[in-house]
């Protein structure tokens, strides 16, 4: 009995020792490098737009006896601040003269900035700005002609604005990229990527070793919004050289960065998306690295963005 009991006690000691050893080993395998927390709210929307209820009204009368306006509400739920003048709104779908106005009064550039949403220092959400834009810019809509019967007219609101996506990730810099020994980070893995709220997102950021003194990384630029993208500062011009184009800038903070981008520098330039997506590959020299470390890498994507909403106004014949 004593020996059996002694064996049981030894087994219990062994189990305790094993658990302590396992805990120690688990602690040792945890990464000791810097950790990045998501600085962004995220999301795939920049501005949202809508007609205010009753402006324009669903029904009006002909004969010039029913003046009205159209009011568009803009809300910035993405994370880019938009400067005054960087938003253009137009109303189309109607002949301006039929409604007692002119084409100039149906196009406006906003005169105020509209701030983006932000994540506060304590993780709280600071909501973005809201603007209301009234059409026509002078006077009112007023259908002056007389109709034979009721006719429904389309009021199409077209929005063009400048926007930006900011992306943060951590790049592993090793003095010997080909070494299989992993210290504080790995040069052969898919990296966690953080995107600011915007219709354009970056995903699938993957790092690989390319030689004794060089690493490479690839990432995908993806259009995830519902609007249309155009080249930076193009004013949403629909010509072939502007459609589906963005301007990207990659910044590792280290000399020797080369990205396969045309029309710019070694780390910036225009990129055309095909079917809403494009992959980019960059190489980074690490010849100057004297030790292994992680480095914050930033990618910026600039573009012009177009959205549209449609409503209808029924013009009724007032009769005699």
C-alpha positions in Angstrom: 0.0 0.0 0.0 2.8 2.4 0.9 4.6 1.8 -2.4 1.4 2.1 -4.4 0.6 5.3 -2.6 4.2 6.5 -3.2 3.8 5.8 -6.9 0.6 7.8 -7.0 2.3 10.8 -5.2 5.2 10.6 -7.7 2.8 10.6 -10.6 1.0 13.7 -9.2 4.4 15.4 -8.8 5.2 14.5 -12.4 1.9 15.9 -13.6 2.5 19.2 -11.8 6.0 19.5 -13.2 4.7 18.8 -16.7 2.1 21.5 -16.5 4.6 24.0 -15.2 7.0 23.1 -18.1 4.2 23.4 -20.7 3.2 26.8 -19.4 6.8 27.9 -19.5 7.3 26.7 -23.1 4.1 28.4 -24.2 5.3 31.6 -22.7 8.6 31.3 -24.5 7.0 30.7 -27.9 4.9 33.9 -27.7 6.1 36.6 -30.1 8.1 39.3 -28.3 8.0 41.9 -31.0 5.9 45.0 -31.0 2.1 44.6 -31.4 0.0 46.8 -33.6 -3.6 47.6 -32.6 -6.1 48.6 -35.2 -6.0 52.4 -35.4 -9.0 52.6 -37.7 -12.8 52.2 -37.5 -12.8 50.4 -40.9 -15.6 49.8 -43.3 -16.0 50.0 -47.1 -17.9 53.3 -47.4 -16.8 56.9 -47.8 -19.8 59.3 -48.2 -23.4 58.3 -48.0 -26.0 60.5 -49.8 -29.7 60.7 -49.7 -32.5 63.0 -50.7 -34.2 64.6 -47.7 -37.8 63.4 -47.3 -40.1 65.8 -49.2 -37.3 67.6 -51.0 -38.1 67.1 -53.8 -41.7 66.2 -53.1 -43.1 63.1 -54.6 -45.8 65.1 -56.5 -46.1 68.7 -57.8 -48.4 70.5 -60.3 -47.8 72.1 -63.6 -48.5 75.7 -64.7 -45.8 77.3 -62.5 -47.8 77.2 -59.3 -45.8 74.8 -57.3 -42.2 75.9 -56.5 -40.0 73.3 -54.7 -36.3 72.4 -53.9 -34.3 69.3 -53.7 -32.0 68.8 -50.7 -29.2 66.2 -50.6 -27.8 65.1 -47.3 -24.1 64.0 -47.3 -22.6 62.1 -44.4 -19.0 61.1 -44.1 -18.9 57.7 -42.4 -15.4 56.9 -43.8 -12.2 58.2 -42.3 -11.0 60.8 -44.8 -11.4 64.5 -44.2 -12.7 66.1 -47.4 -11.6 69.7 -48.0 -14.0 72.5 -49.1 -14.4 72.4 -52.9 -13.4 68.7 -53.2 -17.0 67.5 -53.5 -19.1 68.1 -56.7 -22.8 67.5 -56.8 -25.0 67.6 -59.9 -28.7 67.1 -60.6 -29.6 65.7 -64.0 -32.4 63.8 -65.7 -34.5 66.9 -66.4 -34.4 69.8 -68.8 -33.5 72.7 -66.4 -35.6 75.2 -68.4 -38.8 73.1 -68.0 -38.4 73.5 -64.3 -37.6 77.2 -64.3 -33.9 77.0 -63.7 -30.6 76.6 -65.6 -27.7 74.1 -65.8 -25.4 76.3 -63.8 -27.8 76.1 -60.8 -27.8 72.3 -60.9 -24.1 71.9 -60.3 -22.3 72.8 -57.0 -19.0 72.4 -55.3 -19.3 72.3 -51.5 -18.0 75.4 -49.8 -17.4 73.6 -46.5 -15.1 70.8 -45.4 -16.7 67.6 -44.2 -14.6 65.7 -41.6 -14.3 61.9 -41.6 -15.1 59.6 -38.8 -12.3 58.9 -36.3 -11.3 56.4 -33.6 -10.5 58.3 -30.4 -7.5 57.6 -28.1 -9.7 55.5 -25.8 -11.2 53.5 -28.7 -14.4 55.6 -28.9 -15.9 56.5 -32.3 -16.0 60.2 -33.3 -18.7 60.5 -36.0 -18.0 62.2 -39.3 -19.5 65.4 -40.6 -22.8 66.0 -42.3 -23.6 68.6 -45.0 -26.9 69.5 -46.7 -26.9 70.8 -50.2 -29.9 72.5 -51.8 -30.8 72.6 -55.5 -31.2 74.8 -57.4 -28.4 76.8 -56.0 -30.5 79.9 -56.8 -34.3 80.1 -56.9 -36.6 77.1 -57.0 -37.7 74.3 -59.3 -41.1 75.2 -60.8 -42.7 73.4 -63.7 -44.1 76.2 -65.8 -45.6 74.4 -68.8 -49.0 72.8 -68.9 -49.2 69.1 -69.5 -51.9 67.0 -71.1 -51.6 64.5 -68.3 -49.5 63.4 -65.4 -45.8 62.8 -66.1 -43.0 61.4 -63.9 -39.6 63.0 -64.2 -36.3 61.5 -62.9 -34.1 63.5 -60.6 -30.6 61.9 -60.7 -28.0 63.2 -58.2 -24.4 62.6 -59.2 -21.7 62.9 -56.6 -17.9 63.1 -57.2 -15.4 63.5 -54.3 -11.7 63.0 -53.5 -11.0 60.2 -51.0 -8.1 58.3 -49.5 -7.5 54.9 -47.9 -4.7 54.5 -45.3 -3.3 51.1 -44.6 -0.9 50.0 -41.8 0.9 46.7 -41.4 4.1 45.3 -39.9 7.0 44.3 -42.1 9.6 41.9 -40.8 13.2 43.1 -41.4 15.9 40.5 -40.9 19.6 40.9 -41.5 19.5 37.3 -43.0 16.1 36.9 -44.6 16.9 33.4 -45.7 17.6 32.1 -42.2 15.0 29.5 -41.1 15.5 30.7 -37.5 12.6 32.9 -36.5 13.3 35.4 -33.8 10.8 38.2 -33.2 9.1 38.0 -36.6 8.8 36.0 -39.8 9.6 36.9 -43.4 7.4 34.1 -44.8 3.8 34.8 -43.8 0.6 36.6 -44.4 0.6 39.9 -42.4 -2.3 41.4 -40.5 -3.5 44.5 -42.3 -5.5 47.5 -41.0 -7.5 49.7 -43.4 -9.2 53.0 -42.8 -12.9 53.2 -43.7 -13.0 53.7 -47.5 -14.4 52.0 -50.6 -10.9 50.9 -51.6 -9.2 48.3 -49.3 -5.9 46.5 -49.2 -5.8 42.8 -48.4 -3.6 39.7 -48.6 -0.3 41.4 -47.6 2.3 38.7 -47.8 6.0 38.9 -47.2 8.6 36.5 -48.6 12.5 36.4 -48.6 14.1 37.2 -51.9 17.8 36.9 -51.2 20.5 37.3 -48.6 19.8 41.0 -48.4 16.4 41.5 -49.8 12.7 40.8 -49.0 9.6 41.1 -51.1 5.9 41.7 -50.3 2.7 41.6 -52.3 -0.7 43.0 -51.6 -4.1 43.3 -53.3 -5.9 46.6 -53.9 -9.6 45.8 -54.0 -12.7 48.0 -54.8 -15.3 47.1 -52.2 -17.7 50.0 -52.6 -20.8 50.4 -54.7 -19.7 53.4 -56.7 -17.1 54.0 -59.5 -13.4 54.8 -59.1 -11.4 57.3 -61.1 -7.9 58.7 -61.1 -6.7 61.1 -58.5 -7.8 64.7 -59.3 -9.6 63.7 -62.4 -13.0 65.1 -61.4 -14.5 61.7 -62.1 -13.8 62.2 -65.8 -15.1 59.1 -67.6 -12.3 58.9 -70.2 -10.4 55.6 -70.5 -7.2 57.0 -68.9 -9.1 57.8 -65.7 -11.4 54.9 -65.2 -10.7 52.3 -62.5 -7.4 54.1 -61.6 -5.9 54.8 -58.2 -2.7 56.5 -57.0 -0.8 54.4 -54.4 2.2 55.3 -52.2 4.1 52.6 -50.3 6.3 53.8 -47.4 8.5 51.4 -45.3 10.7 54.2 -44.0 13.8 52.3 -45.3 15.9 53.1 -48.4 16.0 50.6 -51.2 12.2 50.1 -51.8 11.2 49.3 -55.3 7.6 48.7 -56.4 6.4 47.8 -59.9 4.3 50.9 -60.4 4.2 53.0 -63.6 3.9 56.8 -63.9 5.5 57.6 -60.6 8.6 57.0 -58.4 10.0 53.8 -57.1 7.4 53.6 -54.4 4.4 55.5 -55.8 2.3 55.9 -59.0 -0.9 55.1 -60.8 -2.4 51.6 -60.7 -5.4 50.4 -62.8 -7.8 48.0 -61.3 -9.2 45.2 -63.5 -12.6 43.8 -62.4 -12.1 45.7 -59.2 -8.8 44.3 -58.2 -5.0 44.6 -58.7 -2.0 43.0 -57.1 1.2 45.0 -56.4 4.7 43.6 -55.7 7.5 45.4 -54.0 11.1 44.5 -53.1 12.9 46.0 -50.1 16.7 46.0 -49.6 17.7 45.0 -46.0 21.4 45.3 -46.6 21.7 48.0 -44.0 20.0 45.9 -41.3 22.3 45.1 -38.4 19.7 43.2 -36.4 16.1 41.8 -36.7 13.2 44.1 -36.1 9.6 44.9 -37.2 8.8 48.0 -39.1 5.5 49.8 -39.5 4.7 50.0 -43.2 2.1 52.4 -44.6 0.2 52.3 -47.9 -1.9 55.2 -49.1 -4.4 55.0 -51.9 -5.8 58.2 -53.4 -8.7 58.4 -55.9 -11.8 60.2 -57.0 -15.1 58.4 -56.4 -18.5 58.7 -58.0 -21.9 57.7 -56.5 -25.5 58.3 -57.8 -29.0 58.2 -56.3 -32.2 58.5 -58.2 -35.7 59.7 -57.2 -38.8 60.7 -59.2 -41.1 63.7 -59.2 -44.7 63.2 -60.5 -45.8 66.4 -62.2 -49.6 66.5 -62.3 -51.8 68.4 -64.7 -53.6 71.0 -62.6 -56.5 71.3 -65.0 -58.7 74.3 -65.7 
